[in-house]
Amino acid sequence: MAQRTLRPPNPSHRPLHCPKPFAKLWRTTRSFINTVLLFFFFFFFFFFFFFFFFFFFFFFFFFFFYAALQAERQSQQLTPALNLELEVENIAGSGAYQVADSAETTLALSSVIELGNKRLARVAVVDSQLNRAQFEQQAATLDVLGQLTEQYIQTLASQELLALAQEGLTLTKALANTVQDRVNRGATPEAELLRAKASVAEAHMQLSALQHQQQRQKMQLARFWGSQQIEFGTLAGELYAFGQSEAFSALWARAQSSPAIQVFASEARLQDAKLKLIAANNRSDLSWRVGVKRLEESGDSALTASIAMPLFNKKRNSGATQAAEAERASVDYQQQDALLQLHSQLYEAHSLRAQNLQALQQIQNDVLPALTQALKLTRDAYNNGRYRYQDYLAAQEQLLAAKHARINAAVNVLQAQALIEQLTGETLNAARQ
């Protein structure tokens, strides 16, 4: 195994020696940040552990359940079995029946003639169960793809946030250098330099936290395809490339035929098939028996035949009919409730996507150019002594906050788009807005 090479620490990462008035505040802040980071680490670890355990169990369940239904379909296709019977009478009795001379031996075949197309009804029930299992598997697949897409978006956003944090560190260092020059000239008090150095340290901490967060997100992303190692570097993808906007009516029309709704339609067909099977069972089957009887006392043989039919099957099945009808009615109510929830979720996702897309366009077209120019003017004014340190720092933080807001808006657009695709079961055509 290759040995890791230890390198001396980067001098730029050495801890700052703050004056005593700031030392206690610095230690308290650092302790609080470490506690928060530790809390989020354990929270995400346990959350994703149970998440992956649930979905892997869910997929294995569907695999074995589908195989079991296929086997059950083969069983239900079978016709009634043919029975071979051997019957011996009048032996080991008393009197004249103490010996086998009076025995009567019958060899017969027997079976059942099913009436009412029971075999086809049974097969129809299993076919409906298979159809429902297929739609449930498709719905579960869409759920997992939705979770995967959301994780991918979060990891892609972390790359942008990491680049933004690096940019913020560069700006903070440049500001600290500017303050250092002014302190050397005696134009700025030393307290401003201490604040600038503290800002550099905070920027380093933020950058380090984002790097660790991105590694955790990459590990969770790798687990989606069963890997325990991160085998990729940067993610490919455009955070600011979105699908084409569509009218809500078109999305709603597609959503009504999505696998999540088709599950209820297949459940309704299953209940209808069960009702037909109960109706078929209301017709009594014919049991027949044909054989040859050998009479030892006379040495003769004779044919035997019998037929039997149970009575009042429809009355006996009335309870099962009522239960199946009630279950069939409940499916309709469940489907109506699911449609209402689907409509609400789809409308909210469509509205949030449009809202954040509009905000993103305003940030890109209006806010960022204005704040970029404002930072340039503020920097020049600060170098000329016309603006204070707080003005320079506020202009820089405002620009970074706007870029952070742009990333958040893009994430919201992509997440809403992913939810729309999950609810409709179709992807939106990718297009640059």
N, C-alpha and C positions, 0 to 999 in steps of 0.2 A: 504494500500500500504506500502511495507516494506521501512523503512528509511535507507538511505545510511549511512554508518559509515565513518566519516571523520578521517583520520589518519594524523599524523604529516608528513611533507615532509621528503623525504630521504635526509640525510645530504650530500650524494654524489652528489645530484642534486642542491646544493646551488650555486648561481652565484659566479663566481670568482671575486676577487677584483684585477683588473689589475692596474698597475701603470699608471700615467697620460699619458705617451707617447702612451700607447695602448688603453686608455679609449675611445678616440674619434673614433679611427678605429673600436673598438669593437661595439660601438653604431651604427655607419654607416653600418657596416656589418649586424648587427642584424635587423636593419630597412629594409635593402634591402631584406634580406631573408624573413622577414614577408610579405613584399609587394609581392614578387614572389609567396609565398605559397597562399596568398589570391587570387591572380590573377588566379592561376591554380584551386583553389577550385571553384570559380564562373564559370570558363570555363567548367570544367567537369560537374558541376551541370546542367547548361543549355544545354550542349551537350547531356547528357544522358536523360534529360527530354524530349527533342524533339525526340530523338531516340526511346524511348519507346512509346511515343504517336503515332508516325508514324506506328510502327509495330503492335501495338494493333489495330489501326484503319484498317490496311491492312488486318489482319486476320478476323476481323468482317465483312469487306467488302466481302471477299471471301465466308464466311459462308452464308450470306444473298443472295449473287449473285448466289451461287450454288443452294440454295433452290428455288430461283426465276426461274432458268432454269428448274428445275424438274417440277415446276408447269406449266411452259410454254410448256414443252413436253407433258404433259397430255392434254393441250388445243389443241395442234397441231395434236394430234392423233384423235380428234373428226371428224366424218363425217359431211357433210353439214346438217344444221338443217332442219326439216320437218315443214312447215308452214301450219297453218289452217286459211283459209280466208272465210269471210262472206261478200258478196257484194249485195247491194240492189240498183236497178235501176228504173227509171221511176216513181218516187214519188215526191209529193210536187212541181209539175210543173204547167203548165197552160192548160186550156181547158180540154181535156179528161184525162189529167194526174194530175189533182188537187187532186184526191183521190187515195187510194192505190189499187183500183181494177185493175189497169194496171201495177202494180209493178212486177218486175222480180228479184227474189232472187236466189243468187248463193252461194252454200257452196262448197268450193274446198280445195284440198291439193296441195301444191307446194314445190319444192325443186330444188336442183342442182345436176346434175351428173358430177362429176369431171373426166376429162380425162387427160391422161398423168401421172398418178401416183403422183398427186400433194400432196396427204396426206403423202405418203412415203417420198417424197422430203422434205416436211416441217419437218417431224420427223428427217430426216437425218441431216438437218441444226442444229436442237436443240441438237442432239446427238454429233455433231462436236463441238458445243459450250460447252457442258458438258465435252467433252474430253479435250478441250483446258483449261477449268477452272481447271481440275484436275492437268494438268501439270504445270499451273501457280501456283497452291497451293503448289505443290511439290517444285518448284523452290523457292517460297517465304519461305517455311519451311527450305530449305537448306541455304538460306540467313540468317535466324534467328539463325539456328544452328551454322553457321559460326561466327556470332557475339557473340553468347554464348561461343563458343570454344575460340575465341580470348580473351574475358573477363576472362575466366577461366585460360587461359595461363598467362595473365598479373597478375592475383591474385596469381597464383602459383609461378610466378617469384618473386612477392613481398615477399612471405615467404622466398625464398632463399636470397633475398637482405636483408631482416630483420636479418636473421641468420648471413649473412656476415657483416652487420653493427655491430651486437653484437660482432662478432669476432674482428672486427676492433677496437671497443671500448676497448675490453680486451687487445689487443696488445698495444693500445695507453696508457692505464693505466699502463701496465707493463713497457713501455718505460719511462713514467713519473716517476715511482718509481725508475727506474735505474738512471735516471738523478738526482733525489733527493738524492740518495746515493752518487753519484759523487760530487754533490754540497756540501754535508755534509763533504766529505773528502777534499774539496777544489780543486778537479781535474777538475771541470767544472764551467764556469761562471754562475751566477744566471740568466742571460738573456735566456740561454737555458732552464732552468726550467720554466720560464714564457711562452716560446713558447710551451713547452710540455704540460703545463696546458691549454693553449689556444687550443691545438689540442684535448685534452680530452673534452673540452667544445664543440668544433665543432663536435666531434664524438657523443656526447649526442644529439646535435641538429639534426644531420643526422638520428640518430636512432628514435627520436621522430617524425620527418617528415615522415619516412617510416611507422611508426606505424599508423599515421593518414591516410596516403595514402592507407594502406591496409584495414583500416576500410571503407573508401569510396568505394574501389573496391569490398569489400564484400557486401556492401549495393546495389551496382549496380548489382552484381551477384544475390542477393536474389530477386531483382525485376523481374528477368526473369521468375520466377514461381509465381509472383503476391504477394510476401510477402513484408511487410514494416518493418520487423524485421530481424536481423541477427540471425538465429537459428542454426548456425554451428560455430565450432571453426576453426580448421585447415583444409585445403583442402587435400583430398587424391589424390595422383597422383605422377608420376615420371617425373621430369623435364628433365631427361636425358635418357628417354626411348622413342624410336622413331619407326615408322613403317619401314617395309622393303623397301629398295630402289628398284625402278622399272625403266625400260627403258622408255624413253619419248614416243616412238612409241606405247607401250602398254597403257600408260595413255591417249594418244591422241585418240586411238581407242575407249576407254571407254567414253571419254569426248564427242565424237560426238553423243552419244546416251543419254546424260544427260538430265534431265528435262528442262534445259534452252534452249537446242536446240530442244527438242521435242515440246516445245511451238510453234516454227515456223512451224514444221511439222504438228501439229494439226491445226494451222492457215491456212496452205495451204489446208488441207482437208476441213476446213470450207469454204474457198473460192470456192473450187470445188463443195461442196454441194450447195452453193448459185447459182453457174452457172447452176447446174442441176435443181434447183428450177425455175430459170428464163426460162430455156428451157421447163420445164413442163408447166409453165404459158403461153408459146407461143401457146399452144393448147387451143382452146376455150372450155369452159364448156357448157353443155346443161342444160338449165333451163326448167323444165316441170311443167305443171299445169293440174290437173284433178279434175272435180267437177260435181255437179248436179245443174241444173237451174230449178227453179219453176216459171211458168208463171201464175200469178193470174187471168189474163183476161180469159184464156181458161181452167185453172185448170190443165194444162199438165205439165209434167216434162221432162227434157232432159239432156243428158250428155254433158259436155263441156271438151275440151282438147286443150292444146296449148304447143308449144315447141319453144324455142328461143336460138340463138347462136350469140354471138358478132363476128364481122368480123375484120380482119387485126390485130390480137393480136400480132403477131410476129413483125410487123412493129412498133407497139406502144411500144414494149419492147426492141427495138434495143438500146436505150440509156442506159437502165439498164444493158444490156448485155455488152456493151463497158466499163461501169464503173466497173462491176464485173471482167472483164478480166484484166483491169488495176490494180485493187487491188490484183488480183492473181499474176500478174507479180512482183508487188512491194514486195510481201512476199518472193519471191525467192531472190531478191536483199538484203532484210533485213537479210535473213538467211545466205547468203554468207558473209555479213559484220559481223554478229555475230560470225560466224565460224573463221574469221580472228582474231577478238578480243580475242576469246576464245583460239586460238592457241598461241597468243602472251602472254596472261596472264599465261597460263599453262606452257609455255616454261620458262618464267621468274621465276615462282614459283619453277619449277623443278631445274633450275640453281642455284637459291639462296639457296635452300635446300642443294644441293650438296656442294656448296661453304662453307656454314656455318657449315655443318657437318664435312667437312675436317678441317676447322679452329678449331672446338671444339676438334677433336681428337688430333690435334697438341698441343693445350693448355694443354689438360689432360696428354698427353704422354711426352711432351718435356718441355713446358714452366713452368708449376707448379712445377714439381720436382726440376728443376734447381733453380727457385726463392725461393722455400722453403729451400733448402740447402744454398743458398746465404744469406738468412736472418739469418740462424743459425750461419754461419761463421761471418757475420757482427756484430751480437750481441756479440759474443765472443770477436771479435776484439775491439769493442767499450768498453766492460768491461775492457779490458786490456789496454785501452788508445791508441790503434793504429789507430782507425777510429774516425772520427768526428761524432757529433750529426746528421748533415745533411746526412751523409752516412747511418747511421742507419735508419733514417726516410725515406730516399729514397728507401731503400731495402724493408721496410715494406709497403710503399705505392705502390711499384711496384708489390708486391705479391697480395695485395688487388685488385689492378687494373686488374691483370690477372684473378683473380677469378670472378671479375665483368664482364670481357670480356667473360668468359666461360658461365656465366648466360645469357648474351645478345646473344651469339651464339646459345645456346639451345633454347631461346625464338624465334629467327629467324627461326630455323629449324622447330619448332612446328607450328609457324604461316604459314610458307610456306607449311607444310604438311596439315594443316587445309584448306588452300586455294585450294590445289590439290584435297582434298576430296570433297570440295564444288563444284569445277568445274566438277569433274568426277561423282559426285553423289554416290561414293563408298568410304569405309574406307580402309586404308592400314592396313595390318596385323601388330599388335604390336609385336615388337621384340627389344631386347636390342642390341644396336650396340656395 
